[in-house]
Amino acid sequence: MNERSERRDLRGRRTARPWLSWTAALAAAAVACGCAAGRAPQPPAQAGAPATPAPATSAPAAPPAEAARGEQPPPSGPAKPARMPAIAWAELPSGLRVATAVSRALPLVEVRVVIRGGSAADGERTGLAAITGELLLRGGAGGLPGRELLARVESLGASLRVDTGLDATVIALRAPSDRLAEAALLLGHVVQRPRLDAAELARLKAQAAEAARERARSDARWGALMVLFRDLYALPTELHPYASFGATAAELPRITAADCRAFHAAWYVPKNTVVVVAGDTTPEAARAAVEKAFTDRRGAEPPALSFTDPVPPASLKITIVDRPKSAESELFLGVLGPERGASEWPALAVAGEVLGGPSGRLSQELLEPRGPAREVSAAPLDVAHGPVPLLAHVRVPAARTGLAAQAMLEHAEQLAAAAPSQEEVDAAARRLTARLGLGLGTATGLADEIAVMQALDLPDDHHESYRKELRDITPAFAGKVAHDNVRPAHAAIVVVGDAQAVGPMLSRLGDVKVVDPTRAFERKRTIPRDASASPAPAPGAGRAAPAEEPQ
């Protein structure tokens, strides 16, 4: 048995531990940060190709006439949990695996080709995975130029898109159920026989570079994550695969057609591919369509990436991503927690909810109308390997940046110093459970959720296992996990805002590095700690470990 198979087999033998799924873009990866309290999180755009706008949500239904007259509706019962339907698995002789989930709601089929090679596999060419994925769609395949290929797809009433996350590239197809076989043939050409046209690559790089320049000017979350991933995933002598969150405008021109061909040859192999089919079909029809369309018989193993554990910051790191004259600041506090396969991970998710959930501690102190913040949140990010980042986020008027930063540190410290209450743990667990698998009622949501599970190497029963683990979490266990991982003294704070205005406020907490997002995040200056100001409480001072759970 090879190393990859051994790792998958080991994870399958663990107690199945589901985790928060990626949201809409990859079903991804990605981030609760930046969301208004109580609203579904949206992932940040991965650099490489211009981001696709998220679909609009429908407006809530109007209240019934009885409610309009002042009569109270009957109390609602407990939310019915979304259940993952049975997944039928098949493995082709090439090693490619097919997962089928039946949903008869509409005469549509959703297909996701999951390639376990995302931006973490970029190596020295940041943005390579995302550019290669887009080039597959727009550069043509087989004997068809790009425009003709897409026109052929549209003639079937189908659509194609690509999403690139940290751990996987996903090519998504939607088609009428009676055109599955024809659409799958075109999809097979895109994945296995792309033309990787050099002229189209040049156009893609130019568009992606312009998109990166626009993000640097206006996308606070992207700028913050560029710095946070670099700070949290630091290594002394090598580059961690997660250290480069996305590509800057200066990095994208270095990608060549030869780089794309090499990336495709290495990662787009059958043994590294899972095809997910969800919707109005059968496992037999899905397998037949995929087997006919995906004829690649290469038996090569994908490359192995090194996920050395990063070195936590030696002390609190504070960085300002400078946006001169910005009237608001967005603050991000990041720490590293346990890996996804650890028994402590669900408790870390609960701790994040206690810290920054809709009724969490930061929300109660900072969120309008009680406080100055427009947005507050905290949650782990989804990564498949190694320590998982827990990020807290606050958006405030620039004048209140110092207050918000101090509150984030103090609440993180208090969470780590004393176990949360039973009420806090119960409320957090309920909210996490209610959000789990919300999209499973549609073929789109079902296909996206299974794709996420495959990108993160999660078992089919992870929803049920996660619910059980959330029910079993005690305040003592949540407190211990917070004590071990939520360490402000080894955290990274990134503030996106006007450095001239907010720098003096933040210098009370320590030295402040100022970077320029429009110049590849190069250092502009360092603001030394303000020794004349009243010293802020030192993170970690006087911390006592919460009581151990009784055995």
N, C-alpha and C positions, 0 to 999 in steps of 0.2 A: 504494500500500500504506500503511495507517495505521500509527501509531506502535506499537500493540500487536502488529500482525502482523509488523512489522519486527523487534521485539524477540524474538518467538517464533522467527522465521526465523533470526535471528542465533544464538540459543541452539541451535537444531537443527543449525546448521552447525558448531558447536564440536565438538571431540572429546567424545563422550558421556562424561560423568563422573557416575556414580551416587554417591549418598551414603547415609549411614545413614538408614533409613526411620523414619517415626513409628511408634510402637507402638500397641497395641490401641485406644485411644480414638478415634483417627482412622486407625487402623492402625499421629496425630499426630501432636502434636507436639511427643513432645516431650521427655522429659528423662531422661538417665541418672542425674542426681543423685538421691540418696536411696535408691539400690538397694544391697542387700548385694552384695558381690563375687561375680561369677559368676551373678547372677540377672538375668533380663530386665528392662530399665528400664521404668518406668511413667511416663506423662506426667502433669504437673500438671493439675488441673481448671481450665478457663477460667472466669472469673467471668461471671455472667449468669444461669444457671439451675443448680439443684442438680445436683451431679455424679451420674452413674450408676455404681453399683458395678461393678468389673471382674468378669468371669466367673471362677468358681473353676477352679483347675487340678486335673487329676487327680493322684492320688498315684502315685509311682513303683512300677513292678512289683516284686514280691518277687524276691529272688535265686534262681537255680536251685538244685536240690538239690546239684549238684556243688560250687557255690561255698560252700554251707552246710557241706559236709564238708571245706572247706579246699583243694579243688582249684582251681587258677587257670584262669579261662576263657582261651581263645585270644586273642591280642592283636587289637584291633579295627583294621580298615583305615581309611584316610582317609575322612572324612565326605564323602558324596556331596552336591555342592552342589545347592541347590534352583534349579530352572530356571524362568524365567518363560515360560509358554506363549505361543503366538502371539496377538497382539491384533488383532482385525479392526476396522477403523475405517469409519465412515460419517458423512457430514455431511448434515443435513436442509436443505431450502431456507431455513429460518429462520436458519441458522448454528449451531444446536445440534449438537454432535458426540456420537456414540455409539461406545463402545468395548466390544467383546464378547470375553470369554475363556471357552472351553469347559472345564468340569470335570465329569466324569460320576460323581464319587464318590458323590453322594447325589442324590435327585430334588428338589433345591432350586435356587432361583435367588436370588442376592444382587444387589441394585441399589443403586448409590450415585449420587446426584445431587450433583455437585460444583459449588458456586457459588464462584467466585474472589472472595470477599468475606468475610473473617473479622473478628476483633476489630481488626485493623489499620485497617479501614475505619470504625471507630466514630466518628471525628472528635471532636466535643465532647461526645458522648453515650456515655461509656464503658459497655460492656455491651450496646449496641444490637444488634449482630450476633447475639449469643447469645440475647437476649430475643426478637428477631424470629424466629429459627429455632425456638425452643420454641413461640412463638405460632402458627406455621404448623401445628404438629402438634395443639396443644390448643385452638386457637381455632376450629376448623372450617374447611370449605372448600366452595366451591360452595353448594349448598342444604343442606348437612349441618352441624349443630352439632358441636362438638368430640367429645362423648361418642358421638354416633351415628356419626361418621366412624370413630373408633377401633374401635367395635363392628363396623362393616362390615369393616374391615381384619381384625380377629380372626376374623370368620366365614369368611374365606378361608384360615384357617390361617397368616396372615401377621402381620408385626410391623413397626413403624416406630420409628425413633429419629432424633435429630439430634445432631451433634457440631460444635462451633464451635472452630476453632483460630485461630492468628494470621492465616493467609493464606486460609482457606477455611471455608465452612460446608458440611457434608455431611449430606444427608438419606438415611438408610439404610433399605432395605426388604428383608425376607426373606420369600419366598413359595414354596409348592410350585411346581414347574416347570410343572404343568398349569394353574396359576391365574395365570401371569405376566401375561397380557393384562388380566385383571380387576383384579389388584392394581396394575398400572401405571396404569390409568385413575384409580384413587383417588390414587395418588402424583402424577399430573399435576395433579389438582385441588389437592392440598396445595401444590405448588410454584408453580402459576400462578394459582390462584383462591382464595387464602386469605381468610377472612373478617376476620382480624385484629381479633377481638372485643375491645372496650374493657373489658368486665367481666372477661374472662379475662385480659387484660393486667394489670389491677389485682391479680388473684390471683397471677399469675406474678411480678410485681415484689415482692410481699410475701414470697413463698417464696424468691425469689432474694436479697432483702435479709437474710432470716434465715440463709440458707446462707452469705452473705458474713460476717455477724457470727460465725457458728460457725467459719468458716475463720480469721478474725482471732484467735479465742481459741485454736484448737487445731491448725491446719494450718501447720506450720513451713515446709514447702516453698513453699506459696502465699505466705506472708508474705515469705519471702526473695526470691522471684521478683518480687514487687511492687516491692521496693526495687531489686533488681539491674537489672531492665529500665529503670527510671527513671534509674539512675546510668549504665548502659552506653550508653543511647540518648539521651543529653542533647544538645540543640541550643541555641545561644545565644538565638535569637529565635523559634523555632517548636517545635511539638510533633511529635516523630518518631512515625510510625504504630505503632512497637513500644514506645514509652515507657510506655504504660499496659497492663500485662500483664492486668489484670482490673479489674472494678468493685468499689468499696466499697459498703457498705450506704447511705452517704449519697448516692452518685451514682445509684443505680438509680431512685429515685422521680422523677428528672427526665425519664425517658424517657416519651414520650407515644405515643398511637396514631398521631398524625400523623407522628411520627419513624419508626415502624415501617413505615407505608405508604410514606413517602419512600424508606427504605432498600430496601424490597422493589422498588419501581418502578425504582430506579437500578441495583441489582446483580443482581436475579433476571431477567435478560434472556437470550434464547437464545444470543447471542454470548458470554456469560460463563458458559455452562453446559455441562458435560460429563456425560453419563449413562453410567455404567459398569455393564455387565451381566456377571455371572460365574456359571457353574454349568451346570446340565443344560439347555442350550438350544442354539440355533444363531444365527449372526450374522443370518440372514434373519429368524428369529422375533423376535429382540431388536429389530432395527430396526423391524419392523412394529408391535410393541407400543409402542415409544417414540414412533413417528411418530403413532400413533393417539391416544396419551395426551397428548402435548405439542404442543398446537395453537397455542401462542403464536407470532405472526409478527412481533413487534416487532423492528425492525432496529437499535435503539439500541446504541451502544457503552457499556460500563460506564465509570464515572468513573475518572480517572487519579489515583493517589496519588503524593505526593512522598516519595521515599526518599533524602533528603539524607544523606550520610555523617555519622554522629554524631561528636562531638568526644570523644576519649578523656579520661578523668579526668587533670587536670594532675599529680596525685600520688595515692598510695595512698589510697583512700577506705574508711573503716571505719564500719560502721553496725551497731548492735545493735537488733534487733526485740525489744522487751522483753516477756518472759514471766516475771513475778515468781514466785519459788519453783520454777522449773523445775529438775529434777535433771539434765537433759541439755542440751547445746548442739548445734545443727546449724550447721555452718560452710559457707559457699559462697564460693568464690573465682572471680570472673568476669573474663575478658578478651575482647576482640574479635579475631577472626581474619579470614581472607580470605572473600570471598563464595563462595556455593555453586558458581558457574560457574568459579572460578579453578582452575588446575592444582595449586595448593598445598593445596586443601581435603582431599584424602585423606591427605596427610602430616600435617595438623592433627589428623585423627581418630586417626592412629597415635600422634602425640605425646600426645594425651589418654589413650590406652590405656596408654602407657608410664608416664604420670604416675599414673593412678588406676585402671587395670584390675585384674582379679583377682590378677595377679602383678606389678602395677605398683609403683612406688617408694613411694608413700604407703601402699599396702596392706602392703608388706613391713615398713614401719616402724611403722605405727599400728594395723593391724587385729588384733583378737583372734586367737589368744592372745598374740601377740608384743607388742601395744600396747593402748592403752585404747579404740580406736575400735570401735564396733559396725558401722558401715557406712563404706565408702570407695568413691568412684567419680569418674570424670572423663570427659566426652564433649562434643562440640559439640551444640548444639540445632539443630533444623531450622527455618530461616526462609528464605523464598524470595528476599528482596531484601537487598542490602547485606551488610555484615560479619556473620559468623556468631559467636555467643557460644560460647566454650569455658568450661564450668563444671566446677569440681572441688568435691566435697562430702565432708564428714566428719561423723559423729555420734559424740560422745564424752560422758562424764560431765562435768558442769559444771566440776569442779575441774581438768580437763585441757584446758580451752579454750585457754589461752594456749600450751601446748605444741603443740596441734594447729594453731593459727594460724601459729605460727613454722615448723612443719614444712611446711605448705602453701606458704608463701612461699619457704622455702629450696629445696624440691624444684622449684618452678616456676623459680626462678632458676638452679638447676643444670641443668635441662633446656634452658634457653635459652642457657646458657654453653658447653655441650659437647654434641656429638652423642651420641645414645644408641648402645648397642652393637648389633652385628649381631643378636645373640641377642634383644635386646629388641624390635627392629624386626620380626624374623621372628615372634616370639610374638604381638606386637600385630596384625600383619597376618593371622595365622591366626585369631585370635579374631574379628576384624571380619568376615573372610570366612565363618566358620562361622555367625555370627549373621544373615547376609544372607538375606533371603527365607525365614525359617523357616516362615512361615504359608502359603506358596504351595500346599501340598498340599490345602487346603480352599477351598471357594468363598468362605467368609467372609474368610479371609486373603488370597485372591487379589483379591477386590473391594476390600478395604481398601488393599492395596498399590498397586493401579492408581489408586485415588482419591488416595493420597498423591503418587504420581508426577505426577498432573495438578495437584494443589494447588501443588506445587513446580515445575511446568513442566519435568519431567524426561523424557528420551527413553525410548522403550520398551525399549531395550537397556541401560539403565543398570546392571543387575546385572552383566552380563558385562563392561562397561567398568570398573566399580569393582573387580571381582576382578583384572583385568589391572593396573590402576594400583596396587593394593595389592602385587601381586607385584613391581612394578618400583621400589618405594620403597627408597631406600638410606639408611643412617644419616646420611650427609652432608646429603642433601636434607631428611630429617626434622628434623635439627638446625638447618638454616638456617631452615626454616619456624617452628620453635619460637623461634629467636632473634629473628625478625622480628615475632612476634605474641604470644608469652607473655611479657609485660612486667609483672612485679609492680609496678614503679614507677608504672604507669598502670592498675592493676587496681582492682576493687571487691571488698571483703570484706563479707559480710553474715553476722552471727551471730544466730541466733534462740535466746534464752536469757534468764537472769536478769541484767539489767544491773548490779544491785548486786553480784552475785557475780563476774561475768566482766569487767566494765568495767575494773577496775584491771589485770587481766592484759593486756587488749588495748591499754591506754594506753601500754604499752612500745613499741608499734609506731607510734603516731601519735595524733592527735586522734580521738576516738570520738564519733560522733553517736548518740544514743539516740532511737528513735521508738516511738510507741504504736500498735500495729496495731488496737486497738479504737477509735481516734479518727482513722481515715483516715490513719494513719502520720504524724501530726504530730510535730514535734520536741519531745521532752520536755526534753532538756538536752544539753550537750556536755561530754564528759570530756576535759580537755586532756591532751596528751602528758605522760607522767611523765618529767620531765627528770632526776630523781634515780636512776632505774633504769639499769642497764647498757644502753647503747644496743644495739638490735637491728641486725644488719647491714643496711645500706641497700640496698633492692632495686635492682639494676642496677649496684651498685658493682663495679668490676673486671671487668665482663663482656667477654669476648672472643668475637667471632663464630666459630662453628664453621667448619671448613675448607670451602671451596667444593667442589662436586662437580667432578671432572675433566670437561672438555668432550669 
